[in-house]
Amino acid sequence: MKKLILLSILCVVVLTMNAQKVFVENFATAPINGNLEDYNNWFVSVKPADALGASPKIAGGALFYNGYYGTNVGNVAVLDSAIGTGTTNQRISTHWVTFASGDTLRPIEGQKIYAAFIVNFSSHSFRSQRDFFTFEGSKTSSSTRGRVFAKLNTAGTDITFAISKNSSTAGVYVESAPIVGGVGINHLLVFTYEGVAGTYNDFNTLYIDPDLSLPEAQQTNKIVATDISANSDYTVTVPFGINLRQRGTGAKIGGIRVGTSWNSVLLGITSGVNQIERNSTNITATGNTIVTTESGSLKVYNLAGKEVLSAKTDGKLSTSLSKGLYLVRFVGTEGTVKSAKVQIN
């Protein structure tokens, strides 16, 4: 017992010293069919040319991606493909990245910022590259130093992503290979901003549908922005923000997580002892027992997305799972749906 108490104290100390903060936006309490702007400190761009059209709307129904810590929680923001088709109605909605502690995120040399989110595209989206998610670095106008684009093929079935540091000129941004049949299914995108010592050399990377059973260094499905020298870097004097942009792209976006490490943003590991970030779903694990606090059924997946267990539970389910991290999807007897990442010991 004394050893257990000591271990618990050490875990708390290490977690306090090494915890990595994560900004989370699940639109969980947003009114369905209400505006994104004016909810949870989202606001319209202060740049007049990007404050046209109308605010994105909130829709019910979370998006799911196997292994992602931000999966299947809350609601979604909907980008309207009819808004932003031209310069007379394009719109940017902005949120400054502020952690639960009140600290703001500011880019620094040697730091990498990760923004992960799940997105599902409508077949009504434009057939040319249109940016729909960007980083923001100005409180008085607009300072974009990272853009994510998407375009559909003529049939509206395949999708191609692209990124740039700031350019929206064809031939400057870098395109991915087309994802055949990629329209209408969920994609996990991880967009990064990397601060590098010197001038005009910070750069962006986009990871597309990463394999979350592998570390960042082993991810191969990615593209890197090359328009570096022509664009200045973000300043540390202004907090870092994210933008959702309506520019002819129809899409649902949810499960947004922003932070400074791959593990904290993608896997919910926020400390040097691999302690899993606390979640509000009341799904936990003690030893090899999964605790849901209510009766229902659950499915357990490994980080490769393979289902390893499906069972009924009365609130506590003893398992024979091997030690490791798992994703649990729980459906209560009254229809409540929850998901969480748990550690089996």
N, C-alpha and C positions, 0 to 999 in steps of 0.2 A: 504493500500500500504506500509506504514512504517513497519507494522508487517511482511509483506511478504518479504521485503528487509532484515529485521533483521533475519528472519528465514533462508533466503538464505545464509547470511553471517555466521550464526552459523553452518549451514550444511557444508560450505566450511572449517571452522575452525576444526570441529570435524573430517571431512574426512581427512584433512591434518595430524591431530594428530594420528588417529587410522587406517589409510588406511593400508591394508595388501597387500603386493606385490605378484604378480603372474607372473611366467614365462610362456609364451605361445608359442607353436610351432604348426602352422597350415600348414606349407609348402606352404603358400598362393602364394608366388612369385617364387617358385622353378620351373625351366624349366621342363616341362613334358618329361618323359623318360630320364631325366638327372640324374646324381649321387646325392645321398643325401650328401655325403662327399664333402666338399668345398662349400656347400650351407649354408649360415647363421651360419658359425663357427662350423659346424659339421666336425669331422675329424676321421681318422682311428686310432684305438688303438695304443698306443706307445709300447705295449707289442708285440714282434715279433710273438708269437704263436697265437695271436688274430688279426693279420693284414694280413691274407691270403685271398684267395677267391677274391671277388669283392664287391664294394660298393652297398648298397641297391639303388634301383631306385625310382624315383618319378612318380606317376600315378595321373591322374585327377579324380575328383569325391570325394566329402567329405562324411564322414560317419555320420549317424544320430542316436541319442539316446535321447528319450523323456526326457525332463527336464534338461538335462546337458547343462551347459553354453557354453561348447566348441563344441557343436554339429553342424554338417552340414556347416562347414566353411573350405575353403581352399582345399588342396589336401591330398594325403596320401603317406607315405613311404611304399615300398613293400619289404618284406623279401622273398627271393628266396629259396624254399625248396630244390633246387639242390646245394645250397652253404652251407657249414658247415656240410655236411653229415658225414664227418670224420675230424680228426685233421689236415689234410693237406690243408683244405680250409675254416676253420672256421674264422669268422670275427666279430669284435666289432666296431661299430661306436659310437662316444662319443660327447656329448655336455655339456659344463659346464653351470650350471644354473645361469644366470645373468639377473637381473631384468632391466626394462627400465631405472631405475635411475642409472644403472651401478654397483649397489651393487651385490655381490655374495651371494649365499646361503651357510651357514655353519651350521652343526648340533650342537646343544647345549643341555645340560642337561635340561630336562623338556619341550623340544620342540618336536613337531611331524611334520614331513615333509610328504606332500601328493603329489603323482604323479598320475594324472588321465589321461586316454586315452581310445579311442574307438579302438577296434580291431576286424577284421573279418578274420577267418582262412580258408585256402584252404584245400581241401580234400587230397592234395598231401603232407601235413605235416607228420612228422615222427609219428610212432606208439609207440614211447617211449618218456618219458619226456625229453624235450629240453628247456633250458632257452632261452628266446627271449627278455626280458626286464630286465635290472639290474641297480642298483645304482652304482656310481663310486666315489672313494675317493682318487685317486692318479694321479699326473701329470707326473710321471716318469715311471710307470709300469702299474699295475692294482691292485686295491683294491676294491673288490666286497663285499659289506655287505648287499646284498638284491637281490634275484633272483626270477623272475617269470618264471615258466615253463608251458608248455602245451603239451598234447599228445592226439592223436586221437585213437579211437577204430579201430579194424581190418577193419570194413566196411567203415571207414572214414566219419561217420555220427555224432558221439558223441565226446565230448571233455571233458577232465579232466584237471583242473589247479592244480598247486602246487607251493609252495614257500619254500625258505630256506634263512638263513642269508648268508651262503656262500657255503654250501655243495651241490654237485651234485650227491651224492650217494643215490641210491634207498634205501628207508627205513629210511633215515634221513630227507629228505624234507617232508612236510606235504601236502597231496593231498585233493582236494575238491571232492565232489560227482560228478559223471559224469553228464554232461548236455546233455540229450538226444536230438538229432537233433540240437545240438549247432554249428555244422560246417556250414559255409556259411551265418551266421547271425551276426549282430553287437552285441558286448559285451562291456559294460563299466567296466573297471577295475580301482580300486583305490588302489594303493600300498603305504604303509606308512613305514616310519622309525621313531622309537620313541627313543629319547635319555633319558637314565635313569642314575641317579647318581650311580657311582661305575664303576667297570671294567668288561668288557666282558658281559654286560647284556642289551645293547640296543637290540631292537627286531623289527620285521617286521610283518605287517598284510596286507592281501589282501581282499578287499571287491569286490565281484563278482556281477555284475548287480544290484547295490543298488537301493532301492526304494527312490527316491529323494524327495518324499513328507514327508519322515521321517528324523529326525536328526541322526547324526552319532551313538549316543548311542543306538538307537533302531534298527540298522541294524543287521540282523541275518545271512545273507549269507556271511560268512567270514571264513578265515583260518589264523592261527597265527603260525609263525615260532618257532620251539622249539630248534634248534641247536644254542643256545645262548652262553653257557659257552666256547665252543671250538673256538669261533671267536672273535677277538678284535673289538673295536668300531671305528667309524670314528673320526678323529682328526679335531678340529676346525681350524687348521692352513692351511688346504687345502679346496678350494671350493668344493661344492657338485655337482656331475654330474649325468647324465643319459646316459645309453647305450641302443642302439638297436643292438641285436645280431642275426646274421645269423648262425644257427646251425641246419639246416635241417627243420626249421619251415617255412612254407609258410603262409604269413599273410599280410594284409593291416593294417596300424596303422595311426591314425590321431587324431586331437583334443587334443594334449598333453597340460596339464596344471599342473604346479608345484608350490606349495606354502606351507604355514604353518598353514592353517586352512581349515576345511571341507567346510565352507560356501564360502570362497573366491575361492577355486579351483572348487568346484562342481556347485555352484549356482551364482557365480559372485558377491556375497555380500562382499564388501571390506572395510566396515567401521562400526563403532559402531552404526550408525543411519540407517543401512541396505540400504545404497545407492548402487545402482547397478553399477558395473564397467562399465566404458565407453566402447562402442563398435564402430567398424568402419563400421557398416552396415547401419548407418543412420536410424535405426528403433528405435523410442523412443515413450514415452507415456506422454501425458499432461492431467492430470485429468483422465478421462475415454476415452480419444481420442488417438488412435494409429496413429502415424505419420510415413509414409514411404518415403515421399518426391517424390514419383512417383506412377503412376497408376499401378494396377495389382490386384492380388487376394491374400488373406492371410488366414491362418488357425491359430487358437489360441488354445494352450493346457494348461491345468493346470499342476502342478508339479507331478501329478500322471500319466501323459501321456494321459489323456482323452481329446479329442477334445471338446472344448466348444463354438467355433465360427468358421464359414467359410463364407467369404464374399468378394465381390469386393470392391476396394477402389480407390479413385481418388488421393490418397496421404494423406488424413486425414479421419479416420473412427471413428465416435462416437459410443461407445458401452454401453451396460448396464451391463458390467462385474462387479462382486463384487471386493472389494479392495483385492489386493494381487499380488503375482508374477505369471507371465505367460510366456510361450515360444511361440514366434511368428515365423511362417514360411511364408515367402513372395515370390511370384513369379511375377516378373514384366512383363509388356506387351511385352517386348523384350526377355523374357526368363531368365532374371537375377533371381537367387535364393539366398535368404538371410535368416538368422535366428538370433534371438536375444532374450534375457531375458528382459522383461519390468515390471515395477511396475505400477499397476493401483491404483489410489487414489480416 
